[in-house]
Amino acid sequence: MILTAENIHKSYRMGHAELRILRGAGLAVGDGESLAVIGMSGAGKSTLLHILGGLDRPQQGRVMLGEDDVYAISSRRQTRMRATQVGFVFQSYHLLPEMDVLENVMLPGMALRHWDGKTLRERGRELLQAVGLAERQGHRPVELSGGEQQRVALARALMNHPRLVLADEPTGNLDEETGRQVLDYLFSLTRKEGHAMVLVTHDRRTAARCDRVMKLQDGLLVPA
């Protein structure tokens, strides 16, 4: 298994009250497998995804990414693990406006500093070609449509050949047709490159494109 989460608990303080979001959630994802997580708004889907990706520590439970216990390793190893093994695709694109499209895609590789410049640019161009944006590599994000920006964000997420892609409502800001196109690229690329994926969505049609579907309900993950 590339990803295993066991007995995950997470709650937040709301004034004097405690809001329990996750109450022992667990899942397992194999190499190259895609898993959809559905659930009502506010059920904790995004919180779960952040915990799986090492962005938000649970109060209880364990997350294993490959052989690494995500919340037991040092913060330095955790940062490197996120950079090398996990690709994040969020609902918001989070592109840097001062950089052009190619530079945005290359950014995760720049941070690692183990790519040489030529290979870095070749990988960035390869990914932009794969998402149909080769001709836009010199443009700024503001010059792109929402769907194009999300395709750039997808290419960026795959820059470092991650073993796991975490996608949080990646078409939530897009119209239906543009969203379908983005999903086509997402599924095509992750399957071609052998990435495992956990996709959070409220749309059952989108979820049905994954290998398995689970529902987050009352803080637990159950088969959908």
Phi and psi in degrees as GROMACS dihedral restraints (atoms count N, CA, C in turn):
[ dihedral_restraints ]
;  ai    aj    ak    al  type     phi  dphi    fc
    3     4     5     6     1   -80.9    20    10
    4     5     6     7     1   -32.6    20    10
    6     7     8     9     1  -138.0    20    10
    7     8     9    10     1   130.2    20    10
    9    10    11    12     1  -136.4    20    10
   10    11    12    13     1   130.3    20    10
   12    13    14    15     1  -123.8    20    10
   13    14    15    16     1   132.1    20    10
   15    16    17    18     1  -128.6    20    10
   16    17    18    19     1   128.2    20    10
   18    19    20    21     1    52.4    20    10
   19    20    21    22     1    51.1    20    10
   21    22    23    24     1   -82.1    20    10
   22    23    24    25     1   124.4    20    10
   24    25    26    27     1  -119.7    20    10
   25    26    27    28     1   137.9    20    10
   27    28    29    30     1  -151.7    20    10
   28    29    30    31     1   132.5    20    10
   30    31    32    33     1  -141.1    20    10
   31    32    33    34     1   161.5    20    10
   33    34    35    36     1  -130.0    20    10
   34    35    36    37     1   146.9    20    10
   36    37    38    39     1   -81.4    20    10
   37    38    39    40     1   129.6    20    10
   39    40    41    42     1  -122.7    20    10
   40    41    42    43     1    86.8    20    10
   42    43    44    45     1    68.0    20    10
   43    44    45    46     1  -121.6    20    10
   45    46    47    48     1   -91.0    20    10
   46    47    48    49     1    -5.2    20    10
   48    49    50    51     1   -99.9    20    10
   49    50    51    52     1   159.7    20    10
   51    52    53    54     1  -115.2    20    10
   52    53    54    55     1   124.5    20    10
   54    55    56    57     1   -99.2    20    10
   55    56    57    58     1   110.3    20    10
   57    58    59    60     1   -87.5    20    10
   58    59    60    61     1   118.2    20    10
   60    61    62    63     1   -95.9    20    10
   61    62    63    64     1   -51.8    20    10
   63    64    65    66     1  -116.9    20    10
   64    65    66    67     1   135.3    20    10
   66    67    68    69     1  -128.4    20    10
   67    68    69    70     1    42.7    20    10
   69    70    71    72     1   110.1    20    10
   70    71    72    73     1    27.7    20    10
   72    73    74    75     1   -66.0    20    10
   73    74    75    76     1   145.9    20    10
   75    76    77    78     1  -150.5    20    10
   76    77    78    79     1   150.9    20    10
   78    79    80    81     1  -158.8    20    10
   79    80    81    82     1   165.8    20    10
   81    82    83    84     1  -144.1    20    10
   82    83    84    85     1   137.3    20    10
   84    85    86    87     1  -130.5    20    10
   85    86    87    88     1   128.4    20    10
   87    88    89    90     1   -85.6    20    10
   88    89    90    91     1   165.0    20    10
   90    91    92    93     1   -57.0    20    10
   91    92    93    94     1   129.0    20    10
   93    94    95    96     1    77.6    20    10
   94    95    96    97     1     0.5    20    10
   96    97    98    99     1   -89.3    20    10
   97    98    99   100     1   147.5    20    10
   99   100   101   102     1  -112.7    20    10
  100   101   102   103     1   132.2    20    10
  102   103   104   105     1  -126.0    20    10
  103   104   105   106     1   127.4    20    10
  105   106   107   108     1   -97.9    20    10
  106   107   108   109     1   139.1    20    10
  108   109   110   111     1  -117.3    20    10
  109   110   111   112     1   117.6    20    10
  111   112   113   114     1  -111.6    20    10
  112   113   114   115     1   169.1    20    10
  114   115   116   117     1   160.8    20    10
  115   116   117   118     1   164.8    20    10
  117   118   119   120     1   -66.8    20    10
  118   119   120   121     1   157.8    20    10
  120   121   122   123     1   -58.6    20    10
  121   122   123   124     1   132.2    20    10
  123   124   125   126     1    87.4    20    10
  124   125   126   127     1     2.0    20    10
  126   127   128   129     1   -73.0    20    10
  127   128   129   130     1   -19.6    20    10
  129   130   131   132     1   111.1    20    10
  130   131   132   133     1    16.1    20    10
  132   133   134   135     1   -62.4    20    10
  133   134   135   136     1   -46.4    20    10
  135   136   137   138     1   -67.2    20    10
  136   137   138   139     1   -39.6    20    10
  138   139   140   141     1   -58.6    20    10
  139   140   141   142     1   -45.0    20    10
  141   142   143   144     1   -59.6    20    10
  142   143   144   145     1   -45.2    20    10
  144   145   146   147     1   -62.6    20    10
  145   146   147   148     1   -41.3    20    10
  147   148   149   150     1   -63.5    20    10
  148   149   150   151     1   -38.1    20    10
  150   151   152   153     1   -66.3    20    10
  151   152   153   154     1   -43.3    20    10
  153   154   155   156     1   -61.5    20    10
  154   155   156   157     1   -32.9    20    10
  156   157   158   159     1   -92.2    20    10
  157   158   159   160     1     6.7    20    10
  159   160   161   162     1    79.2    20    10
  160   161   162   163     1    20.1    20    10
  162   163   164   165     1   -99.0    20    10
  163   164   165   166     1   -16.9    20    10
  165   166   167   168     1  -148.0    20    10
  166   167   168   169     1   112.2    20    10
  168   169   170   171     1   -70.7    20    10
  169   170   171   172     1   131.2    20    10
  171   172   173   174     1   -76.4    20    10
  172   173   174   175     1   157.7    20    10
  174   175   176   177     1   -76.6    20    10
  175   176   177   178     1   -23.2    20    10
  177   178   179   180     1  -154.2    20    10
  178   179   180   181     1   150.6    20    10
  180   181   182   183     1   109.4    20    10
  181   182   183   184     1   177.1    20    10
  183   184   185   186     1  -137.4    20    10
  184   185   186   187     1   140.6    20    10
  186   187   188   189     1  -121.5    20    10
  187   188   189   190     1   122.7    20    10
  189   190   191   192     1  -110.7    20    10
  190   191   192   193     1   123.6    20    10
  192   193   194   195     1  -112.0    20    10
  193   194   195   196     1   104.0    20    10
  195   196   197   198     1    63.4    20    10
  196   197   198   199     1  -122.6    20    10
  198   199   200   201     1   -94.8    20    10
  199   200   201   202     1    -1.5    20    10
  201   202   203   204     1   -95.7    20    10
  202   203   204   205     1   129.9    20    10
  204   205   206   207     1   -82.6    20    10
  205   206   207   208     1   105.2    20    10
  207   208   209   210     1   -54.2    20    10
  208   209   210   211     1   -39.8    20    10
  210   211   212   213     1  -101.3    20    10
  211   212   213   214     1    11.7    20    10
  213   214   215   216     1  -110.3    20    10
  214   215   216   217     1   -12.1    20    10
  216   217   218   219     1   -88.6    20    10
  217   218   219   220     1   166.9    20    10
  219   220   221   222     1   -65.8    20    10
  220   221   222   223     1   157.6    20    10
  222   223   224   225     1   -61.6    20    10
  223   224   225   226     1   -33.1    20    10
  225   226   227   228     1   -66.6    20    10
  226   227   228   229     1   -44.9    20    10
  228   229   230   231     1   -66.2    20    10
  229   230   231   232     1   -35.7    20    10
  231   232   233   234     1   -64.4    20    10
  232   233   234   235     1   -42.7    20    10
  234   235   236   237     1   -61.9    20    10
  235   236   237   238     1   -44.0    20    10
  237   238   239   240     1   -67.5    20    10
  238   239   240   241     1   -37.1    20    10
  240   241   242   243     1   -60.4    20    10
  241   242   243   244     1   -45.4    20    10
  243   244   245   246     1   -61.3    20    10
  244   245   246   247     1   -39.8    20    10
  246   247   248   249     1   -70.1    20    10
  247   248   249   250     1   -34.5    20    10
  249   250   251   252     1  -100.4    20    10
  250   251   252   253     1   -26.8    20    10
  252   253   254   255     1  -114.9    20    10
  253   254   255   256     1   -12.9    20    10
  255   256   257   258     1  -126.5    20    10
  256   257   258   259     1   134.1    20    10
  258   259   260   261     1  -116.1    20    10
  259   260   261   262     1   127.3    20    10
  261   262   263   264     1  -104.6    20    10
  262   263   264   265     1   132.9    20    10
  264   265   266   267     1  -125.2    20    10
  265   266   267   268     1   113.2    20    10
  267   268   269   270     1  -103.8    20    10
  268   269   270   271     1   169.1    20    10
  270   271   272   273     1   -63.5    20    10
  271   272   273   274     1   -41.2    20    10
  273   274   275   276     1   -87.9    20    10
  274   275   276   277     1   146.4    20    10
  276   277   278   279     1   -80.0    20    10
  277   278   279   280     1   -32.1    20    10
  279   280   281   282     1    56.1    20    10
  280   281   282   283     1    39.0    20    10
  282   283   284   285     1   -84.4    20    10
  283   284   285   286     1   147.5    20    10
  285   286   287   288     1   -85.1    20    10
  286   287   288   289     1   119.1    20    10
  288   289   290   291     1   -67.0    20    10
  289   290   291   292     1   -25.8    20    10
  291   292   293   294     1   -80.2    20    10
  292   293   294   295     1   -10.3    20    10
  294   295   296   297     1  -103.1    20    10
  295   296   297   298     1   150.5    20    10
  297   298   299   300     1   -79.3    20    10
  298   299   300   301     1   176.9    20    10
  300   301   302   303     1   -59.9    20    10
  301   302   303   304     1   -47.1    20    10
  303   304   305   306     1   -62.8    20    10
  304   305   306   307     1   -42.1    20    10
  306   307   308   309     1   -63.5    20    10
  307   308   309   310     1   -38.2    20    10
  309   310   311   312     1   -61.5    20    10
  310   311   312   313     1   -42.2    20    10
  312   313   314   315     1   -66.1    20    10
  313   314   315   316     1   -39.5    20    10
  315   316   317   318     1   -76.0    20    10
  316   317   318   319     1   -13.0    20    10
  318   319   320   321     1   -52.4    20    10
  319   320   321   322     1   -46.5    20    10
  321   322   323   324     1   -60.5    20    10
  322   323   324   325     1   -34.5    20    10
  324   325   326   327     1   -70.4    20    10
  325   326   327   328     1   -36.9    20    10
  327   328   329   330     1   -60.4    20    10
  328   329   330   331     1   -39.8    20    10
  330   331   332   333     1   -65.4    20    10
  331   332   333   334     1   -30.6    20    10
  333   334   335   336     1   -77.4    20    10
  334   335   336   337     1   -30.1    20    10
  336   337   338   339     1    64.1    20    10
  337   338   339   340     1    18.2    20    10
  339   340   341   342     1  -109.1    20    10
  340   341   342   343     1     2.2    20    10
  342   343   344   345     1   -89.9    20    10
  343   344   345   346     1   141.0    20    10
  345   346   347   348     1   -82.8    20    10
  346   347   348   349     1   157.7    20    10
  348   349   350   351     1   -57.0    20    10
  349   350   351   352     1   -41.5    20    10
  351   352   353   354     1   -65.5    20    10
  352   353   354   355     1   -46.7    20    10
  354   355   356   357     1   -65.0    20    10
  355   356   357   358     1   -37.7    20    10
  357   358   359   360     1   -60.0    20    10
  358   359   360   361     1   -47.9    20    10
  360   361   362   363     1   -68.7    20    10
  361   362   363   364     1   -37.7    20    10
  363   364   365   366     1   -62.3    20    10
  364   365   366   367     1   -43.1    20    10
  366   367   368   369     1   -64.4    20    10
  367   368   369   370     1   -42.8    20    10
  369   370   371   372     1   -61.1    20    10
  370   371   372   373     1   -44.2    20    10
  372   373   374   375     1   -66.8    20    10
  373   374   375   376     1   -37.9    20    10
  375   376   377   378     1   -59.4    20    10
  376   377   378   379     1   -43.6    20    10
  378   379   380   381     1   -70.1    20    10
  379   380   381   382     1   -39.5    20    10
  381   382   383   384     1   -64.7    20    10
  382   383   384   385     1   -37.0    20    10
  384   385   386   387     1   -62.0    20    10
  385   386   387   388     1   -40.7    20    10
  387   388   389   390     1   -66.7    20    10
  388   389   390   391     1   -28.9    20    10
  390   391   392   393     1  -101.7    20    10
  391   392   393   394     1    13.9    20    10
  393   394   395   396     1    75.4    20    10
  394   395   396   397     1    26.7    20    10
  396   397   398   399     1  -126.5    20    10
  397   398   399   400     1    25.6    20    10
  399   400   401   402     1   -57.8    20    10
  400   401   402   403     1   -35.2    20    10
  402   403   404   405     1   -79.6    20    10
  403   404   405   406     1    -5.6    20    10
  405   406   407   408     1  -106.4    20    10
  406   407   408   409     1    10.7    20    10
  408   409   410   411     1   -61.7    20    10
  409   410   411   412     1   -27.2    20    10
  411   412   413   414     1   -93.4    20    10
  412   413   414   415     1     1.7    20    10
  414   415   416   417     1   -84.0    20    10
  415   416   417   418     1   157.7    20    10
  417   418   419   420     1   -86.7    20    10
  418   419   420   421     1   153.7    20    10
  420   421   422   423     1   -54.1    20    10
  421   422   423   424     1   -35.8    20    10
  423   424   425   426     1   -63.1    20    10
  424   425   426   427     1   -19.8    20    10
  426   427   428   429     1   -87.0    20    10
  427   428   429   430     1    -0.9    20    10
  429   430   431   432     1  -106.0    20    10
  430   431   432   433     1   153.7    20    10
  432   433   434   435     1   -72.7    20    10
  433   434   435   436     1   169.7    20    10
  435   436   437   438     1   -60.1    20    10
  436   437   438   439     1   -42.6    20    10
  438   439   440   441     1   -64.5    20    10
  439   440   441   442     1   -39.2    20    10
  441   442   443   444     1   -66.5    20    10
  442   443   444   445     1   -40.4    20    10
  444   445   446   447     1   -62.6    20    10
  445   446   447   448     1   -39.1    20    10
  447   448   449   450     1   -68.6    20    10
  448   449   450   451     1   -32.7    20    10
  450   451   452   453     1   -67.7    20    10
  451   452   453   454     1   -35.9    20    10
  453   454   455   456     1   -63.9    20    10
  454   455   456   457     1   -43.6    20    10
  456   457   458   459     1   -61.8    20    10
  457   458   459   460     1   -36.5    20    10
  459   460   461   462     1   -65.5    20    10
  460   461   462   463     1   -46.3    20    10
  462   463   464   465     1   -59.5    20    10
  463   464   465   466     1   -42.4    20    10
  465   466   467   468     1   -61.0    20    10
  466   467   468   469     1   -40.9    20    10
  468   469   470   471     1   -62.6    20    10
  469   470   471   472     1   -27.4    20    10
  471   472   473   474     1   -96.4    20    10
  472   473   474   475     1     0.9    20    10
  474   475   476   477     1   -53.2    20    10
  475   476   477   478     1   -45.8    20    10
  477   478   479   480     1   -94.5    20    10
  478   479   480   481     1    21.4    20    10
  480   481   482   483     1    53.9    20    10
  481   482   483   484     1    54.7    20    10
  483   484   485   486     1   -65.8    20    10
  484   485   486   487     1   150.2    20    10
  486   487   488   489     1   -76.6    20    10
  487   488   489   490     1   -25.0    20    10
  489   490   491   492     1  -134.1    20    10
  490   491   492   493     1   132.3    20    10
  492   493   494   495     1  -110.7    20    10
  493   494   495   496     1   130.3    20    10
  495   496   497   498     1  -113.8    20    10
  496   497   498   499     1   116.8    20    10
  498   499   500   501     1  -118.3    20    10
  499   500   501   502     1   118.4    20    10
  501   502   503   504     1  -107.7    20    10
  502   503   504   505     1    99.3    20    10
  504   505   506   507     1    45.3    20    10
  505   506   507   508     1    56.6    20    10
  507   508   509   510     1   -66.4    20    10
  508   509   510   511     1   -14.1    20    10
  510   511   512   513     1  -113.0    20    10
  511   512   513   514     1    14.5    20    10
  513   514   515   516     1   -63.4    20    10
  514   515   516   517     1   -26.2    20    10
  516   517   518   519     1   -99.2    20    10
  517   518   519   520     1     9.8    20    10
  519   520   521   522     1  -116.3    20    10
  520   521   522   523     1   154.3    20    10
  522   523   524   525     1   -70.5    20    10
  523   524   525   526     1   168.7    20    10
  525   526   527   528     1   -60.2    20    10
  526   527   528   529     1   -46.4    20    10
  528   529   530   531     1   -68.5    20    10
  529   530   531   532     1   -43.7    20    10
  531   532   533   534     1   -64.4    20    10
  532   533   534   535     1   -40.0    20    10
  534   535   536   537     1   -61.2    20    10
  535   536   537   538     1   -39.8    20    10
  537   538   539   540     1   -63.6    20    10
  538   539   540   541     1   -40.6    20    10
  540   541   542   543     1   -63.3    20    10
  541   542   543   544     1   -43.3    20    10
  543   544   545   546     1   -62.1    20    10
  544   545   546   547     1   -42.3    20    10
  546   547   548   549     1   -64.1    20    10
  547   548   549   550     1   -37.7    20    10
  549   550   551   552     1   -57.6    20    10
  550   551   552   553     1   -45.9    20    10
  552   553   554   555     1   -64.4    20    10
  553   554   555   556     1   -42.9    20    10
  555   556   557   558     1   -59.8    20    10
  556   557   558   559     1   -51.1    20    10
  558   559   560   561     1   -70.4    20    10
  559   560   561   562     1   -38.4    20    10
  561   562   563   564     1   -62.6    20    10
  562   563   564   565     1   -46.1    20    10
  564   565   566   567     1   -72.0    20    10
  565   566   567   568     1   -43.6    20    10
  567   568   569   570     1   -64.5    20    10
  568   569   570   571     1   -38.3    20    10
  570   571   572   573     1   -72.1    20    10
  571   572   573   574     1   -39.2    20    10
  573   574   575   576     1   -63.1    20    10
  574   575   576   577     1   -40.7    20    10
  576   577   578   579     1   -92.8    20    10
  577   578   579   580     1    -2.5    20    10
  579   580   581   582     1    78.7    20    10
  580   581   582   583     1    23.4    20    10
  582   583   584   585     1   -78.1    20    10
  583   584   585   586     1   141.2    20    10
  585   586   587   588     1   -77.9    20    10
  586   587   588   589     1   155.6    20    10
  588   589   590   591     1  -146.6    20    10
  589   590   591   592     1   138.9    20    10
  591   592   593   594     1  -114.9    20    10
  592   593   594   595     1   120.4    20    10
  594   595   596   597     1  -115.4    20    10
  595   596   597   598     1   120.0    20    10
  597   598   599   600     1   -92.9    20    10
  598   599   600   601     1   128.9    20    10
  600   601   602   603     1  -154.9    20    10
  601   602   603   604     1   154.9    20    10
  603   604   605   606     1   -98.2    20    10
  604   605   606   607     1    -5.8    20    10
  606   607   608   609     1   -99.6    20    10
  607   608   609   610     1   117.6    20    10
  609   610   611   612     1   -66.8    20    10
  610   611   612   613     1   -28.4    20    10
  612   613   614   615     1   -66.9    20    10
  613   614   615   616     1   -39.9    20    10
  615   616   617   618     1   -65.8    20    10
  616   617   618   619     1   -45.1    20    10
  618   619   620   621     1   -59.4    20    10
  619   620   621   622     1   -36.4    20    10
  621   622   623   624     1   -65.6    20    10
  622   623   624   625     1   -14.9    20    10
  624   625   626   627     1   -78.1    20    10
  625   626   627   628     1   -14.2    20    10
  627   628   629   630     1   -83.7    20    10
  628   629   630   631     1   165.7    20    10
  630   631   632   633     1   -68.0    20    10
  631   632   633   634     1   -37.0    20    10
  633   634   635   636     1  -139.3    20    10
  634   635   636   637     1   157.1    20    10
  636   637   638   639     1  -130.3    20    10
  637   638   639   640     1   132.5    20    10
  639   640   641   642     1  -125.7    20    10
  640   641   642   643     1   153.6    20    10
  642   643   644   645     1  -114.6    20    10
  643   644   645   646     1   132.1    20    10
  645   646   647   648     1   -90.9    20    10
  646   647   648   649     1   113.2    20    10
  648   649   650   651     1  -141.8    20    10
  649   650   651   652     1   125.3    20    10
  651   652   653   654     1    54.7    20    10
  652   653   654   655     1    36.4    20    10
  654   655   656   657     1    81.3    20    10
  655   656   657   658     1     4.7    20    10
  657   658   659   660     1  -124.0    20    10
  658   659   660   661     1   152.7    20    10
  660   661   662   663     1   -97.3    20    10
  661   662   663   664     1   125.4    20    10
  663   664   665   666     1  -130.2    20    10
  664   665   666   667     1   154.1    20    10
  666   667   668   669     1   -58.2    20    10
  667   668   669   670     1   140.1    20    10
